[in-house]
């Protein structure tokens, strides 16, 4: 009888783990698809600086592109980096919203990738204000890039619930049979 209770508890535990696994796998696939659609390209690209005040100039760089590169954003006019060149510059619109993050898209042939450009907060006429410079936002190797505490909590609750239920039902049966 003891073997049946142990097997039941193990089966309930494995069921709980099995029910939580597809969510984690699906989330990983979604992250990989998003990374592939966003920034994984055969050519390199960069915006410098990545944080700038409205009205400032950014340098747009590309390497490994064997054709003309079109660079577009909602915060500056379209820029073309001609074949054989690796950089160009663009003037950020004066009406860019401070604190906003704008997408900068690089189109090389049939491939495209993008990165973010942040508009600095503060007044441009303040000489003590310097924009914060950060590195290029790159992929993280296909990982989710962090833990989702909600999913971890849900998984722990499912496992704890199944173990508790198995214990309850196994103790109840023992009490019913007097042993």
C-alpha positions in Angstrom: 0.0 0.0 0.0 2.9 2.3 0.8 4.3 1.9 -2.7 1.0 3.0 -4.3 1.0 6.2 -2.2 4.6 7.0 -3.2 3.9 6.3 -6.8 0.8 8.5 -6.7 2.7 11.4 -5.1 5.5 11.0 -7.7 2.9 10.9 -10.6 1.2 14.1 -9.3 4.6 15.8 -9.0 5.6 14.9 -12.5 2.3 16.0 -13.9 2.8 19.4 -12.3 6.2 19.7 -13.8 5.0 18.6 -17.2 2.2 21.2 -17.2 4.6 24.0 -16.5 7.3 23.0 -19.0 5.5 23.9 -22.2 5.1 27.5 -21.0 8.8 27.9 -20.4 9.7 26.3 -23.8 7.2 28.5 -25.7 8.5 31.6 -24.0 12.1 30.6 -25.1 11.0 30.1 -28.7 9.2 33.5 -28.7 12.3 35.2 -27.4 14.5 33.6 -30.1 12.0 34.6 -32.8 11.9 38.2 -31.6 15.8 38.3 -31.5 16.0 36.9 -35.0 13.5 39.4 -36.3 15.1 42.3 -34.5 18.9 42.4 -34.4 20.5 39.3 -35.7 22.0 40.2 -39.1 24.9 39.3 -41.2 26.1 42.9 -41.0 26.9 45.1 -38.1 25.3 48.4 -37.2 25.6 51.1 -34.5 24.2 54.5 -33.5 26.5 56.7 -31.5 25.8 58.1 -29.0 22.8 56.1 -28.0 21.4 58.9 -25.8 21.4 62.4 -27.2 19.6 65.8 -26.7 17.0 66.9 -29.2 18.7 68.8 -32.1 22.0 66.9 -31.7 23.8 64.8 -34.3 24.3 61.0 -34.2 26.8 58.9 -36.1 25.4 55.9 -37.9 27.8 53.1 -38.6 27.5 49.9 -40.6 30.1 47.2 -41.4 29.9 44.1 -43.5 27.1 45.4 -45.8 27.9 44.8 -49.4 25.2 47.1 -50.7 23.7 50.5 -50.0 22.3 50.9 -46.4 19.2 52.9 -45.7 18.8 54.1 -42.1 15.4 55.3 -41.0 13.9 56.6 -37.7 11.0 58.6 -36.5 13.4 61.1 -35.1 15.5 62.0 -38.1 15.3 62.1 -41.9 16.2 58.9 -43.9 20.0 58.6 -44.3 21.8 56.5 -47.0 25.2 55.0 -46.3 26.6 54.3 -49.8 28.3 51.0 -50.7 32.0 51.3 -49.7 31.3 53.8 -46.9 30.8 52.8 -43.3 29.4 55.9 -41.6 27.0 58.8 -42.0 25.5 61.3 -39.6 22.0 62.5 -38.9 20.5 65.5 -37.1 17.9 64.6 -34.5 14.7 66.5 -34.8 14.3 69.5 -32.4 10.8 68.4 -31.4 12.0 64.9 -30.2 10.4 64.2 -26.9 12.8 64.1 -23.9 13.0 60.6 -22.4 11.5 59.0 -25.5 13.1 55.9 -27.1 13.1 55.8 -30.9 13.8 52.8 -33.1 16.6 53.3 -35.6 16.3 50.7 -38.5 19.2 49.7 -40.7 18.2 48.2 -44.1 21.0 46.4 -46.0 19.7 44.7 -49.1 16.9 42.4 -48.0 18.1 42.3 -44.3 17.3 44.7 -41.6 18.1 45.2 -38.0 17.4 47.9 -35.4 18.6 49.5 -32.2 17.3 52.2 -29.9 18.1 55.9 -29.7 17.1 57.6 -26.4 16.4 61.4 -26.3 18.1 62.9 -23.2 16.0 64.6 -20.5 16.8 68.0 -19.3 17.2 71.3 -21.1 19.6 71.4 -24.1 20.7 74.9 -23.0 22.0 73.5 -19.7 25.8 73.3 -20.1 26.2 70.9 -17.2 23.9 68.3 -18.7 25.7 65.5 -20.4 23.9 62.6 -22.1 24.4 59.1 -20.7 26.3 56.9 -23.1 25.6 53.2 -23.1 26.8 50.4 -25.4 24.9 48.9 -28.3 21.9 47.0 -27.3 22.7 43.5 -28.5 21.1 40.0 -28.3 21.7 37.8 -25.3 22.4 34.5 -27.0 18.8 33.3 -27.2 18.2 33.4 -23.5 15.3 35.1 -21.9 17.6 37.6 -20.3 16.2 37.2 -16.8 13.9 35.4 -14.5 10.1 36.0 -14.6 9.2 35.9 -10.9 5.5 35.4 -11.7 6.2 32.2 -13.7 8.6 30.9 -11.0 6.0 31.5 -8.3 3.3 29.8 -10.4 5.5 26.8 -10.9 6.4 26.6 -7.2 2.7 26.9 -6.3 1.7 24.1 -8.7 4.4 21.8 -7.3 3.6 22.6 -3.7 -0.1 22.1 -4.4 0.4 18.7 -6.0 2.7 17.5 -3.2 0.3 18.7 -0.6 -2.7 17.1 -2.3 -0.8 13.8 -2.6 0.1 13.9 1.1 -3.5 14.8 2.1 -5.0 11.9 0.1 -2.3 9.4 1.2 -2.9 10.3 4.9 -6.6 10.2 4.5 -6.5 6.7 3.1 -4.3 5.6 5.9 -6.9 7.0 8.4 -9.8 5.3 6.7 -8.2 1.9 6.8 -7.1 2.2 10.4 -3.4 1.8 9.7 
